[in-house]
Amino acid sequence: MATDPSGNASSFTPQPRNTARDLASAEVDHAQHIVDRLTLAAANVKKEALRRRQSISKLTLATWNWNWLRSRRQPPPSQLTTWTPLYYPCWNTSTVWPMWRRFE
């Protein structure tokens, strides 16, 4: 068991004072900590971007296509004929191609 400065037995072990070397190593550790946090943050951003990219599936594209169709102006039900033109975007080109859809 260690003794305190007065010679009494003590479980307290005095710690050395902060020297210039200790402070320098602490600064290096702090800088390394910052680097580690930035690296981790960049990895998380990359992982999140990959997850979002993978989430854009055929179902998502179908939902976007359906929403686009819903946003087009269609004639009111009283003016619907047996054959009504319905437009949809063609994914192969930048043009829009007509499609005929039967309303029954």
N, C-alpha and C positions, 0 to 999 in steps of 0.2 A: 504494500500500500504506500502511496506517495505521502509526502509530508508537505504541509503548507509552509510559508516563509517563517512562521514562528516556531516551527519544529513539531507541531502537533500532527498526528496521523490524519490524513484526509484522503477521500476518494477523488477529490478534484485534482485534475492534472492541468497545470497552467499551459495555455497555448502560446506559441511563439508570436511575437509581434509581427504585424504586416510589414514585411520588408519590400524594397523596390522590386525584388524578383517575384514575390508573391503577388504584388499588384499587377505586374506585367503579365504574369500567367493568368490572372483573373481576367484581364482585358482580352487576352487571346481566347480564353474560354468563352467570354461573352460574345466576341466576334464569331467564334465557331457556332455558338448557339444561334446567332442571327442567321448565319449561312444555312444551318440545318433547318430553321423554321422557313426560310425562303424556299429552300429546295422542297420541303414537304408541301408548302403552299402551291408551288408550281406543279408538283405531281398530282395534287388534288384537283387543280384546275384542269389538267390534261385528262385525268380519269373522268371527271364530270363531263367534259366535252365529248369524250368517247362514248360515255353512257347515253348522252343526249343524241349523238349521231346514230347509235344503234337503236334508239327508241323510235326513230322515223322509219316505220315499217310500211308494208303495203296497206295495212289497216289505216294507218295515219294518212297515207296518200288518198285512200278511198274516202276517208272522212273529209279531207280537204276538197276532193272532187265533188262530194255530195253537198258540202257547204257552198261551193261555187255554183252548183246547179240550183240550189235553193235561193241564191242571191239574184239569179237571172229573172227578168220580168217575164211572167207567163200571162196569157190571157185569162180573164176571170172564168170560172167554171161554166157560166152560161154561154160563153163563146167557144168552148172547147168543141172541136169536131172529132170525128172518129180517129183521124190521123192529125196529130199536132206536132209541129217541128220542135225538137228539143236540142239544144246546143250543148256541147261539151268540149273541153280543151283536149286537143290531141297532144300527148306527151312527147311525140317524136319531133314535132315542129313547133314553131311559135305561132302558127295559125290556128284558127278555130274551125272545126269541121262540123257540118250539120249531121244530125242523126234523127231518123224518124222513129217515133215510139208510139205504139198503139195504146190508147186509153180505153179500157173496157170496164 
